[in-house]
């Protein structure tokens, strides 16, 4: 069993930065990542990082967001720079084998809200 606890969301102006953190409990070599959902829109995978540190990003955040992880501390962070209103949404920390976020063996955090005003 894995529990994920996010922190670091908030309300900022466009162009500012935020750093999201996710602390995981439990054991296992999971792929971890961040999924966001804006009101009225489908969920979107923002970024992921596997156990070995290989990262992926959705096109809209490339060059602005950086994901990192500490296997020893079981944490991942998402540094978000040059935020835009389109980045607004609930951000969920997720963990799953092979990054299969929607499988039965996936774990989701409660989410942290990010609001970016223009």
Backbone torsions as a table, in degrees:
resi	resn	phi	psi	omega
1	UNK	NA	137.0	-179.2
2	UNK	-125.2	134.9	172.2
3	UNK	-115.5	137.9	-178.3
4	UNK	-120.4	131.3	-179.6
5	UNK	-126.5	118.1	-179.3
6	UNK	-94.2	156.9	173.4
7	UNK	-154.2	162.4	172.0
8	UNK	106.1	-2.1	178.0
9	UNK	-70.8	174.6	178.4
10	UNK	166.2	-171.6	179.9
11	UNK	-113.8	125.4	-178.4
12	UNK	-137.8	169.7	175.6
13	UNK	-91.1	156.8	177.9
14	UNK	-56.0	137.8	-179.0
15	UNK	95.8	-15.4	180.0
16	UNK	-82.4	-179.8	-178.4
17	UNK	-123.9	154.4	170.9
18	UNK	-141.8	154.6	176.5
19	UNK	-126.1	119.4	176.5
20	UNK	-96.3	143.3	176.8
21	UNK	-128.2	151.3	178.7
22	UNK	-139.3	124.9	178.1
23	UNK	-107.7	130.8	-178.3
24	UNK	-110.8	139.2	172.2
25	UNK	-109.4	165.0	-178.8
26	UNK	92.6	-177.7	-176.8
27	UNK	-123.0	162.8	178.9
28	UNK	132.5	150.4	179.1
29	UNK	-99.2	88.5	-173.7
30	UNK	-101.1	151.8	161.6
31	UNK	-78.1	139.8	179.9
32	UNK	-128.8	158.5	-178.8
33	UNK	-170.7	-171.2	179.7
34	UNK	-128.7	130.9	175.2
35	UNK	-120.4	136.5	179.1
36	UNK	-120.6	154.9	176.6
37	UNK	-140.5	119.4	175.2
38	UNK	-90.8	156.1	-179.4
39	UNK	-57.9	126.0	177.8
40	UNK	79.8	5.0	-178.9
41	UNK	-122.3	162.9	178.4
42	UNK	-76.0	158.2	175.9
43	UNK	-64.7	146.0	-177.0
44	UNK	-134.6	129.7	173.6
45	UNK	-72.8	121.0	-179.0
46	UNK	-87.1	-48.0	-175.5
47	UNK	-161.4	153.3	175.6
48	UNK	-142.9	159.9	176.7
49	UNK	-148.2	127.8	-178.0
50	UNK	-87.4	-179.6	-174.2
51	UNK	-59.2	-31.8	-176.7
52	UNK	-87.8	-1.4	175.2
53	UNK	96.5	6.3	177.1
54	UNK	-76.3	124.3	-174.1
55	UNK	-109.7	151.6	172.8
56	UNK	-131.6	154.4	179.9
57	UNK	-140.1	144.9	170.5
58	UNK	-71.7	152.1	-170.9
59	UNK	-56.8	-36.9	-173.4
60	UNK	-68.9	-14.7	-178.9
61	UNK	-112.5	-4.3	-179.3
62	UNK	-59.2	133.9	-178.1
63	UNK	86.2	-11.1	179.6
64	UNK	-115.4	-35.9	-177.5
65	UNK	-107.2	146.9	175.9
66	UNK	-135.4	126.4	177.1
67	UNK	-101.1	144.1	178.6
68	UNK	-145.5	161.4	-179.9
69	UNK	-145.1	155.8	174.9
70	UNK	-126.6	103.8	-177.1
71	UNK	-63.1	-35.5	-179.5
72	UNK	-65.9	-41.7	-179.5
73	UNK	-88.2	-9.0	-178.5
74	UNK	57.5	48.5	178.3
75	UNK	-129.0	151.0	167.8
76	UNK	-128.9	149.3	177.8
77	UNK	-124.9	152.6	173.4
78	UNK	-128.6	106.6	176.5
79	UNK	-85.6	119.5	-176.3
80	UNK	-115.4	114.1	-179.5
81	UNK	-111.9	159.6	177.0
82	UNK	49.0	52.3	-177.8
83	UNK	-65.4	147.4	177.4
84	UNK	-125.1	162.3	177.8
85	UNK	-56.8	-26.4	179.0
86	UNK	-69.8	-12.0	176.8
87	UNK	-85.3	-4.8	-179.6
88	UNK	-63.0	137.5	177.5
89	UNK	161.5	177.7	173.5
90	UNK	-89.2	127.9	-178.6
91	UNK	-105.9	123.9	-178.8
92	UNK	-109.9	133.1	170.1
93	UNK	-83.3	135.7	-177.8
94	UNK	-132.8	152.7	177.8
95	UNK	-142.8	136.4	-179.8
96	UNK	-166.8	151.4	171.6
97	UNK	-64.9	135.2	176.9
98	UNK	57.7	24.5	176.4
99	UNK	60.2	27.8	177.8
100	UNK	-85.7	79.1	-171.5
101	UNK	-63.0	-25.0	-174.7
102	UNK	-107.1	18.4	175.2
103	UNK	-85.7	166.5	-179.9
104	UNK	-66.3	-20.8	-179.2
105	UNK	-95.4	12.5	-178.8
106	UNK	-87.7	155.2	178.5
107	UNK	-123.4	140.9	-179.6
108	UNK	-126.7	143.1	171.1
109	UNK	-81.8	179.9	-178.5
110	UNK	-77.9	-19.8	178.7
111	UNK	99.0	151.2	174.9
112	UNK	-135.2	134.7	-173.5
113	UNK	-84.2	134.3	172.6
114	UNK	-120.0	124.4	179.0
115	UNK	-126.0	123.8	-179.1
116	UNK	-118.3	121.1	-179.3
117	UNK	-103.1	149.8	-178.0
118	UNK	-88.0	NA	NA
